[in-house]
Amino acid sequence: MHGIQYYAYNVGDTPAKIRKASEKVWLPTKEEKLRVAPSYGTSKVVDKTIKSGYWLQAVHVPPLDINNELALILSAAAIRPETGGNLFFLGFIQYEDEAGTTRNISFLRQYDFTTKRFNPTNDPDYEYQD
């Protein structure tokens, strides 16, 4: 079973209460392009507070059908990284700041099969905070 570990950092000066989070592994076909409206997984209630300067660790385990496909892709790419294709991890986090204002953050990371890391895409439709 493959999982993706990620961290939600509080870079602000006050505590932040994480309300909801959703994430998804996306293995687009060659013809499929990034959609303007992200398709995230089902939101889950988190209800945890992160102090300023701290982080919350999370792990996303894809559904079994995606996990099996992911295992095949990663196995093949371990031998020949150029065969990996596109592998994305996207997510959405809703939190409440100390003043009670609800805020949203979204991210999209693309997997680099050579470095074995997820890197930001710098796409403003997927990488934003309000």
Long-range contacts (C-beta under 8 A, 24 or more apart in sequence): 1-61, 1-67, 2-61, 2-62, 2-67, 2-70, 2-71, 2-74, 3-59, 3-60, 3-61, 3-62, 4-59, 4-60, 4-62, 4-89, 4-118, 5-57, 5-58, 5-59, 6-57, 6-58, 6-59, 6-60, 6-89, 6-91, 7-55, 7-56, 7-57, 7-58, 8-50, 8-55, 8-56, 8-58, 8-93, 9-50, 9-54, 9-55, 10-50, 10-51, 10-52, 10-53, 10-54, 10-55, 11-53, 12-52, 12-97, 13-52, 14-52, 14-97, 14-98, 15-49, 15-50, 15-51, 15-52, 15-98, 16-49, 16-50, 16-95, 16-96, 16-97, 16-98, 16-103, 17-47, 17-48, 17-49, 17-50, 17-95, 17-96, 18-46, 18-47, 18-48, 18-49, 18-50, 18-56, 18-93, 18-94, 18-95, 19-45, 19-46, 19-47, 19-94, 19-95, 19-96, 19-102, 20-44, 20-45, 20-46, 20-92, 20-93, 20-94, 21-46, 21-58, 21-91, 21-92, 21-93, 21-94, 22-91, 22-92, 23-58, 23-60, 23-89, 23-90, 23-91, 23-92, 24-60, 24-62, 24-89, 24-90, 24-91, 25-60, 25-62, 25-66, 25-70, 25-87, 25-88, 25-89, 26-87, 26-88, 26-89, 26-90, 27-66, 27-69, 27-70, 27-73, 27-85, 27-86, 27-87, 27-88, 28-86, 28-88, 30-85, 34-108, 34-123, 34-125, 34-126, 36-125, 38-90, 38-92, 38-106, 38-108, 38-125, 38-126, 40-90, 40-91, 40-92, 43-92, 43-94, 60-89, 60-91, 77-113, 81-113, 81-114, 82-113, 84-111, 84-113, 86-110, 87-111, 87-113, 88-121, 89-118, 90-126, 103-129, 103-130, 104-128, 104-129, 104-130, 105-129, 105-130
